[in-house]
Amino acid sequence: MRKLFDFRIYLTILLCVVAFFVTGCGSNSSQPPTTTSTQTETSGTANASTKGSALKDTVLKIGRIPFTNATDMVRKHEGLLNYLREELGLKEARLVLAPSYTGIVTKLASGEIDIGWLGTLSYVEAKDKFNLKLLVKPKRFKTTSYRGIIITREDSGIRTLADLKGKRFAWVEKDSASGYIFPKALLLEAKIDPEKDFAEAGFLSKHDAVVLNVLLGKYDAGACYDDARNTLRDKSKINELTILATTQDISNEPLFVRPDLPEDLCDKIKKAFLKLNIDNPVYKKVLEDCTDVQGFVSAADSDYDYVRKMIKLLQSH
C-alpha cells in the first residue's frame, strides 16, 4: 500500500510538471502564430485595397445612352469594362443602356446603376437634386472640352443661320447640351426662333443620326457635338458637310456615381479611370473604341458653370 501511495504521489507530481511545461510552451508558441496571422490579414487587406480583391463579388454597372446602336455600344465598351473588372478585381463590369439622359439619372438615383456617364446638362440638372458624386471627365483630341455645331450639306445653298428659316432641322434631344441647348442659343442670338421658323424639326436621339440624316438630305441642317462627323464610316463623306455655326467651349461630359456608393470604392474607381492614357500602349486598346477617349482627368463642379449660365439664358427666353 505504501508503494502504491508513493507511486500515486509521484504520478500526480509528474503530471503537474508535464502540464506546467505544456501550458507554458503552448502559451509562448501560440503568440507568434497569432501575430503572424494578424500581419497576414493586414497584408491581405492592403492587397485587396490595391488590387480590388475585396470586390470579387461586386458587379459594377455603368449607365450610358446609346450614341450608336446597342451592339456597337457593347463592342465599343468591351475593352473598358474588361479593364475595370481586372483593375478593381470585380466579378463583372457591365454596361447598362437607357433611351434618355433622364433614364440614366433615374437608374442612378434608384441604385440600379453605380456610374452615370452622360451629358453635361443632365449632370447640372441632377447634381443637387440627387447629390451626385463627381468623378472624372474624358479627354478627347487633347482637350477636355467640346463644342456644339450646326451643320448642313456643302451643296445645300445654306450659308448663314438666317438661311435656315423655312428649312428642315434635326436635333439630338432636348437634354443634349451640344445637340440642342447651346445650338438653340446660337439660333436665338441670330434672331431665329426654333419653335416657329423651321418648316420641320425632328429629335433623332443620337448625334450620329443627326449627321447621317443631314448627309443624306433628309434634313437641311442639324445640331450635334463638333466631332460627331467622325462617326461616319466613310470619312471622306465628312467633306460633304459644312459648319454654319459653333458654340463656345463646353466642358466634357462628367462621370459621376450614385450618392450612397462607399467613399473608398469611389476613390478606387476614380484612380482606375485616371490611370488610363492612350499614349500608354497597355491602355490604347482599352480606349480607342470608346468614343474617341484619350484618357480621363479629375472633374470639378465649377467646370460646368458655363452650362448653368446658358440654361438661365435660355430660361429667360
Backbone hydrogen bonds, N-H to C=O, Kabsch-Sander energy under -0.5 kcal/mol:
donor,donor_aa,acceptor,acceptor_aa,energy
5,F,1,M,-2.8
6,D,2,R,-2.9
7,F,3,K,-2.5
8,R,4,L,-2.0
9,I,5,F,-2.3
10,Y,6,D,-2.8
11,L,7,F,-2.6
12,T,8,R,-2.5
13,I,9,I,-2.6
14,L,10,Y,-2.5
15,L,11,L,-2.5
16,C,12,T,-2.1
17,V,13,I,-2.4
18,V,14,L,-2.5
19,A,15,L,-2.8
20,F,16,C,-2.3
21,F,17,V,-2.3
22,V,18,V,-2.8
23,T,19,A,-2.7
24,G,20,F,-2.7
25,C,21,F,-3.1
26,G,22,V,-2.5
27,S,23,T,-2.4
28,N,24,G,-2.3
29,S,25,C,-2.8
30,S,26,G,-1.7
31,Q,27,S,-1.0
34,T,30,S,-1.5
35,T,31,Q,-2.2
36,T,32,P,-3.1
37,S,33,P,-2.6
38,T,34,T,-2.0
39,Q,35,T,-2.3
40,T,36,T,-2.3
41,E,37,S,-2.2
42,T,38,T,-2.6
43,S,39,Q,-2.9
44,G,40,T,-2.5
45,T,41,E,-2.2
46,A,42,T,-2.5
47,N,43,S,-2.3
48,A,44,G,-2.1
49,S,45,T,-2.1
50,T,46,A,-1.8
51,K,47,N,-3.3
52,G,48,A,-2.1
55,L,52,G,-2.3
56,K,53,S,-1.5
58,T,55,L,-2.3
60,L,58,T,-0.6
60,L,92,E,-2.5
62,I,60,L,-0.5
62,I,94,R,-3.0
63,G,115,I,-3.2
64,R,96,V,-2.1
73,M,69,N,-2.2
74,V,70,A,-2.2
75,R,71,T,-2.1
76,K,72,D,-3.0
77,H,73,M,-1.2
78,E,74,V,-0.7
78,E,75,R,-0.8
81,L,77,H,-2.7
82,N,78,E,-2.3
83,Y,79,G,-2.1
84,L,80,L,-2.5
85,R,81,L,-2.1
86,E,82,N,-2.3
87,E,83,Y,-3.3
88,L,84,L,-2.3
89,G,85,R,-0.8
90,L,85,R,-1.8
91,K,55,L,-0.8
91,K,58,T,-2.0
92,E,58,T,-1.7
94,R,60,L,-3.2
96,V,62,I,-3.3
98,A,64,R,-1.4
104,I,100,S,-1.5
105,V,101,Y,-2.2
106,T,102,T,-2.5
107,K,103,G,-2.0
108,L,104,I,-2.3
109,A,105,V,-2.7
110,S,106,T,-1.8
111,G,107,K,-0.5
111,G,108,L,-0.9
112,E,107,K,-2.1
113,I,107,K,-1.2
114,D,61,K,-2.2
115,I,61,K,-2.2
116,G,256,F,-3.5
117,W,63,G,-2.5
118,L,254,P,-1.0
123,Y,119,G,-1.6
124,V,120,T,-2.3
125,E,121,L,-2.4
126,A,122,S,-2.1
127,K,123,Y,-2.4
128,D,124,V,-0.5
130,F,126,A,-2.6
131,N,127,K,-1.0
132,L,127,K,-1.3
133,K,257,V,-1.9
134,L,132,L,-0.6
135,L,255,L,-2.6
136,V,255,L,-0.8
137,K,297,V,-2.4
139,K,295,G,-2.7
140,R,143,T,-2.7
141,F,292,D,-0.5
143,T,140,R,-1.9
146,Y,250,I,-2.7
149,I,224,C,-3.1
150,I,245,A,-2.0
151,I,149,I,-0.5
151,I,222,G,-2.8
152,T,242,T,-2.1
153,R,220,D,-0.6
154,E,240,E,-3.0
156,S,153,R,-1.8
159,R,157,G,-0.6
163,D,160,T,-0.9
164,L,161,L,-1.9
165,K,162,A,-1.2
166,G,197,D,-3.8
167,K,164,L,-2.3
169,F,200,E,-3.0
170,A,221,A,-2.2
171,W,202,G,-3.5
172,V,179,G,-2.0
176,S,173,E,-1.9
180,Y,176,S,-0.6
181,I,176,S,-2.4
182,F,177,A,-2.7
184,K,180,Y,-2.4
185,A,181,I,-1.5
186,L,182,F,-1.8
187,L,183,P,-2.1
188,L,184,K,-2.4
189,E,185,A,-2.2
190,A,186,L,-1.3
191,K,188,L,-1.6
192,I,187,L,-3.1
193,D,191,K,-0.6
196,K,193,D,-1.7
197,D,193,D,-3.3
199,A,167,K,-1.6
200,E,167,K,-1.2
202,G,169,F,-2.3
204,L,171,W,-2.5
204,L,202,G,-0.6
205,S,172,V,-2.9
206,K,204,L,-1.1
208,D,67,F,-0.6
210,V,206,K,-1.4
211,V,207,H,-2.1
212,L,208,D,-2.5
213,N,209,A,-2.4
214,V,210,V,-2.2
215,L,211,V,-2.4
216,L,212,L,-2.3
217,G,214,V,-1.0
218,K,213,N,-1.9
219,Y,213,N,-1.3
220,D,168,R,-1.3
221,A,168,R,-1.5
222,G,151,I,-1.8
223,A,170,A,-2.3
224,C,149,I,-2.0
226,D,147,R,-2.6
228,A,225,Y,-1.9
230,N,227,D,-1.6
231,T,228,A,-1.9
232,L,229,R,-1.6
235,K,233,R,-1.0
237,K,234,D,-1.9
238,I,235,K,-1.4
239,N,236,S,-1.1
240,E,237,K,-1.8
241,L,238,I,-1.8
242,T,152,T,-3.0
244,L,150,I,-3.4
244,L,242,T,-0.5
245,A,150,I,-1.0
247,T,148,G,-2.6
250,I,146,Y,-3.2
252,N,144,T,-3.2
255,L,136,V,-3.2
256,F,116,G,-2.2
257,V,133,K,-2.4
258,R,114,D,-1.8
261,L,258,R,-1.7
266,C,262,P,-2.2
267,D,263,E,-2.2
268,K,264,D,-1.8
269,I,265,L,-2.5
270,K,266,C,-2.6
271,K,267,D,-2.5
272,A,268,K,-2.0
273,F,269,I,-2.1
274,L,270,K,-2.6
275,K,271,K,-1.4
276,L,272,A,-0.5
276,L,273,F,-1.2
278,I,294,Q,-2.8
280,N,277,N,-1.9
283,Y,280,N,-1.6
284,K,280,N,-1.0
285,K,281,P,-0.6
287,L,283,Y,-1.5
288,E,284,K,-2.5
289,D,285,K,-0.5
290,C,287,L,-1.8
291,T,289,D,-1.7
293,V,287,L,-0.5
293,V,290,C,-1.4
294,Q,139,K,-3.7
295,G,139,K,-0.7
296,F,276,L,-0.9
297,V,137,K,-2.5
299,A,135,L,-1.4
303,D,300,A,-1.6
304,Y,301,D,-1.7
305,D,302,S,-1.6
308,R,304,Y,-1.7
309,K,305,D,-2.2
310,M,306,Y,-2.2
311,I,307,V,-2.2
312,K,308,R,-2.0
313,L,309,K,-1.9
314,L,310,M,-2.4
315,Q,311,I,-2.2
316,S,312,K,-1.5
317,H,314,L,-1.1
